[in-house]
Each structure stands twice: as structure tokens, then as C-alpha cells.
């Protein structure tokens, strides 16, 4: 397993109550939920580790959708620091870049869960 900077205890993929319908800013409720989340961890030396979760057909798809919605609820600035890892998230048609030191809260939960439980690409 690749190193997840500063985080030794992985949170469970789902530790929240799931609602029937999940939406988030910029995504109409009528649009189908995201089915694929990709996370790429890029180290300072250029080493990359990429994992993907396809939530379609998962028994816990609602849980993943809730986690995605929480992670996208608050925009995060991209402020990389030389020598520290960065992360690239692809959530449907949306791309998010985030520096390791800004990775926290629901976004940290999503990145950690995808890197821990996803499939290699």
C-alpha cells in the first residue's frame, strides 16, 4: 500500500448515515450520481499511485455518494509546497487538485478511502 502522508489510521469507507438522494453544488438533482472516483497521489520525486472506485452496483454506493458530496461541499485552494505530495481527484467531469497540507475533513476521508479500498489503475 502506498504511503498516505501523515495518516496511519484509515477511516472506514462509510461512517455516516446515508440519505436516499445526494446532491452537491453544481450538479443538478436529476443528473445520475457519480459512479467513478479516481485519486492520484503524486510524491515530490514524481512517484505516482492511482486508485479508482466505481460505485455503480456497489452495495454501499449511497455511502460513497454521501462521502463525495461532503468532500465537494467546500472548495479547497490549491497551494502546493515544494517537496510535499499533491493529489489529483477526478470526480465525474470535475477535477480537483489539492496539496497534502490542505487535505483535511471530508476530502481527506474521500482520498483516504479511495486509496485504501480502490482498485489500481
Rosetta blueprint (number, residue, H / E / L):
1 X L
2 X L
3 X L
4 X L
5 X L
6 X L
7 X L
8 X L
9 X L
10 X L
11 X L
12 X L
13 X L
14 X L
15 X L
16 X L
17 X L
18 X L
19 X L
20 X L
21 X L
22 X L
23 X L
24 X E
25 X L
26 X L
27 X E
28 X L
29 X L
30 X L
31 X L
32 X L
33 X L
34 X L
35 X L
36 X E
37 X E
38 X E
39 X E
40 X E
41 X E
42 X E
43 X L
44 X L
45 X L
46 X L
47 X L
48 X E
49 X E
50 X E
51 X E
52 X E
53 X E
54 X E
55 X L
56 X L
57 X L
58 X L
59 X L
60 X L
61 X H
62 X H
63 X H
64 X H
65 X H
66 X H
67 X H
68 X H
69 X H
70 X H
71 X H
72 X H
73 X L
74 X L
75 X L
76 X L
77 X L
78 X L
79 X L
80 X L
81 X L
82 X L
83 X L
84 X L
85 X L
86 X E
87 X E
88 X E
89 X E
90 X E
91 X E
92 X L
93 X L
94 X E
95 X E
96 X E
97 X E
98 X E
99 X E
100 X H
101 X H
102 X H
103 X L
104 X L
105 X H
106 X H
107 X H
108 X H
109 X H
110 X H
111 X H
112 X H
113 X H
114 X H
115 X H
116 X H
117 X H
118 X L
119 X E
120 X E
121 X L
